[in-house]
Amino acid sequence: MEYIIIVIAAIFVNNIVFAQFLGICPFLGVSNKLSTSVGMGGAVVFVMTLATIVTYLIFQFVLVPFGLQFLQTISYILVIAALVQMVEIILKKISPPLYQALGIFLPLITTNCAVLGVAILVIQKDLNLLQSVVFAFANAVGFTLALVIFAGIREHLELMGVPKGMKGIPIALVVAGLLSLAFMGFAGLV
């Protein structure tokens, strides 16, 4: 039951985009088309889950034993960047079609603050390894859900008669605010 609560809270109640306000740059930048949003979401699910596992292990078995917790943020940034590069190289050699599908999104994930934010939140919430993996996966799914919903609305807005002054980013920000309010409706769920 504890893991179900973690999943529901991460996807709906404390959505990484709408409640935590992390990952806004790729949320606004990649959400023009539904296909690119799905690709970015898949890449985020993979990298966020993997990065959380690696950063959790580094924190517990390197930083804490040596009293180096103050290096958490910088070490996480380095680990995430190296991990994304490593995944990119491995995918290029092992599965070129998957590399082609995710190729453009992997470098974008390096600068996605949602990946770093989830890795830090895992430590702040004092979760164990399995809870951390579930938390990271659920947050990545929540990010993907937000991205896909937003992309669908933006594609629909392209067909609508949006006033000239509201086209592009202004209407996107209004829609993001309305989606954030909609997700606030889940606040009492968990």
N, C-alpha and C positions, 0 to 999 in steps of 0.2 A: 504494500500500500504506500510505503514511503517513496518508492520510485515513481509511482503513478502521480503522486503529489508534486514531485520534482518536475516531471514532464509537463503536467498541466500548468504549473506555475511558470515554467520557463517559456512555454510556447504562447500562452494566452495572457496570464496575469502580469508577469514581469517581462513582457516581450523585449528582447534586446534592442530593438529599434524604437518601438513606441513608448516604452516605459523607462528604459535605461538610456535612450538616446545615443547608442553606440552604433557605429557602422552607417552613419548617415551619408557619408560621401559616396560609397558604392550604392547605397539605397537610392539616392537621387541620380547618380551617374549611369548606372547600368539598367535602370528600370524603364527604358524607352520601349523595349520590345519584350514580349513574353518569352521568346526562345532564349534570349541572352540572360534573362532573369533566372530561368530554370537552370541554365548552365552554370551561372555564378552561384546559385544556391547549392547545387551539387558539389561544386568545388569547395564552398565554405563548410558544408557538412563534413567532408573528408578532412580538410585541413584543420578545422576547429577541434574536431574530436582527437585527431592525432597530436596536435600541438598541446592540447590540454593534458594528455597522457604524459608526454615528454616533459613538459614544464612542471607538472606535479611531481614526477620522479626526481627531477633536478632539484626542486625545492626541498623535498623530504630527505633526499640522500646526499645532497652536496651542500646546499646553502645552509640548512638548519644545523647539520653536524659541525660545520666549520664556523658558525656564527656569522654568516654572510647574508642574512635576510635583507639587508639594505641594498643588495645588488639584484633584488628580485626583478624590478622593471627592466633594467638594462640587459640582464641575462635572458629574460623572456623575449625581448625584442630580437636579440641575436639568435636565439634558438628558433623563433618563428621564421625569421628571414632565412636562416640556414635550412630549416626543414622544408620550406617552400621550394628553395632552390634544389634541394636533394630530391624531393618528390618530382619536380619538373625534369630533372636529369634522368631519373629512373623511369618515369613514364615515357620519355622520349625514346629510350632504348627498348623497354619491354613492350609497350603498347602504343605505337605511333597513332592509331586512330583515337584512342582516349586522350593522348597528348594534344592532338589537333582539336578535339572537342573542348578540352579544358585549357589549352595553351594560352589564350588571351586572358583568362580569368586568374590563373595562378599568380602572375606578378601583381595583380590588383589585390590579392588577398594579403600579400606581404604588408601592405599599408592599411589594411582593414583593422581599425581599432577594436572592432567587436571580438576578434580572435584574441587579442591581448587582454581585453576587458574580461572575457570569460575565464581566461587563465588566472587572472588576478582574483576574480570573484570566488573561484574555487577555493583558494587559500583563505580569503576573508571569511567565507562561510564555514570553514573547517570541515570540508567534506572528505570522505575517504576516497580511495581510487575508483571504486565502482560507482559511487555516487557522483564523482567528478566526471566520469565518462558519460553517464546518463545525463547529467546537467549540461555538459558541452554539446552532446548530440541533440538534446531537446532545444537548446538555445540556437543551434545551427538550423534546426527545422523551423523554429520560430522566425529566424531571420529570412529563411527561404519563403515561408508563408507570407510574411510581410512584403517581400520583394515581388512575389508572383501576384498577389492581390493588387499591389500598387501598379505593376506593369500592365495588368489587365485594364485597370481604370484609365491609365495614361493612354493606352492604345484606343480605348473607347473615346477618350476626350479628343483625340486627333480627328475623329469623325464628326464631332459636335461643333457647333458654332460658338466657340469660346471667343470673347472679346479680344481684340488685338493686344491690348495692354496686359492681359492676363495669360497669354499664350506662353508655353514653356515652363520655366521654373516657378513663376508666381502661382499658377494654378496647381502645379505639382505640390508646392508648399501648403496650399490651402487643403488639398486632398490629403496630404500626409497628416495635417492637423486633425482633420475629420476622422481619419482612420485611427489616429491615436486616441481620440475621444471614444470611438467605437470599442477599442480594445480596453478602455477603462471600465467598460461595462462588466468585464470579467473580474474586477477587483475583489469582490466579495466571495469569489468561487473557492479560493484556497485560503 
